[in-house]
Amino acid sequence: MKKPTSKVPLTSKLYCAIFGHRYEVSKKVTYHVKEYTCKCCKRQLTTNSNGRLTELTPKFKEINSILEKIYTRRMMHLQQKSFNSSIYQLKNSA
């Protein structure tokens, strides 16, 4: 059984081979972890634990999705805590 391959025009691959990739941020996982996609050849990269760009494999996709969930929950918790703290200060100052 053949694996489905994404068809990228030869000109896009040639452009990237000559001039280099044109990466843009496709997803912000956290404030320091992002996923990148090349505009021409659609190659996907992400930042690893050392802060370097690595190929976005299924393993890294799973890691990024779990990391995003943890980050989102933490930010929600901190916002709720900040909100409750500000209400507490308003009650005590009145």
C-alpha positions as CSV (number, residue, x, y, z in Angstrom):
1,M,0.0,0.0,0.0
2,K,1.4,3.4,-1.0
3,K,1.6,6.3,1.4
4,P,-0.1,9.4,0.2
5,T,2.4,12.1,-0.7
6,S,1.8,15.8,-1.0
7,K,2.4,17.0,-4.5
8,V,4.7,20.0,-4.4
9,P,5.6,21.6,-7.7
10,L,9.1,21.1,-8.8
11,T,9.6,24.9,-9.1
12,S,8.8,25.3,-5.4
13,K,11.4,22.7,-4.5
14,L,13.9,24.3,-6.8
15,Y,13.2,27.8,-5.4
16,C,13.8,26.5,-1.8
17,A,16.9,24.6,-2.9
18,I,18.4,27.8,-4.5
19,F,17.2,30.6,-2.3
20,G,16.3,28.8,0.9
21,H,12.9,28.3,2.6
22,R,10.5,31.1,3.4
23,Y,9.1,30.0,6.8
24,E,6.1,31.7,8.4
25,V,4.6,31.0,11.8
26,S,1.6,28.6,11.3
27,K,0.8,28.0,14.9
28,K,1.8,29.5,18.3
29,V,1.9,26.7,20.8
30,T,3.3,28.7,23.7
31,Y,5.1,32.1,23.8
32,H,8.4,30.3,23.0
33,V,7.3,27.2,21.0
34,K,5.9,27.8,17.5
35,E,5.2,25.7,14.4
36,Y,6.5,27.0,11.0
37,T,5.5,26.2,7.4
38,C,7.5,27.1,4.3
39,K,5.4,29.2,1.9
40,C,6.8,27.5,-1.1
41,C,7.2,23.8,-0.4
42,K,5.0,23.4,2.6
43,R,7.8,21.9,4.8
44,Q,6.8,22.0,8.5
45,L,9.2,22.7,11.4
46,T,8.8,23.3,15.1
47,T,11.1,24.4,17.9
48,N,12.5,21.6,20.1
49,S,13.5,21.6,23.7
50,N,16.8,23.3,22.9
51,G,15.1,26.1,20.9
52,R,16.3,24.8,17.5
53,L,14.1,24.1,14.5
54,T,13.4,20.4,13.9
55,E,11.1,18.6,11.4
56,L,7.5,18.5,12.6
57,T,7.0,14.7,13.0
58,P,3.8,13.1,14.4
59,K,5.7,12.7,17.7
60,F,6.4,16.5,17.8
61,K,2.8,17.2,16.8
62,E,1.6,15.2,19.8
63,I,4.1,16.9,22.1
64,N,3.0,20.3,20.9
65,S,-0.7,19.6,21.3
66,I,-0.2,18.4,24.9
67,L,2.1,21.4,25.6
68,E,-0.6,23.7,24.2
69,K,-3.3,22.3,26.4
70,I,-1.1,22.6,29.5
71,Y,-0.1,26.2,28.6
72,T,-3.7,27.2,27.9
73,R,-4.9,25.8,31.3
74,R,-2.1,27.5,33.1
75,M,-2.9,30.9,31.5
76,M,-6.6,30.5,32.3
77,H,-5.7,29.6,35.9
78,L,-3.4,32.6,36.2
79,Q,-6.0,35.0,34.8
80,Q,-8.7,33.6,37.2
81,K,-6.3,34.0,40.1
82,S,-5.4,37.6,39.0
83,F,-9.1,38.4,38.7
84,N,-10.0,37.0,42.1
85,S,-7.0,38.9,43.6
86,S,-8.2,42.2,42.1
87,I,-11.8,41.7,43.5
88,Y,-10.3,40.9,46.9
89,Q,-8.3,44.2,46.9
90,L,-11.4,46.2,45.9
91,K,-13.5,44.7,48.8
92,N,-10.8,45.5,51.3
93,S,-10.1,49.0,50.2
94,A,-13.8,50.1,50.3
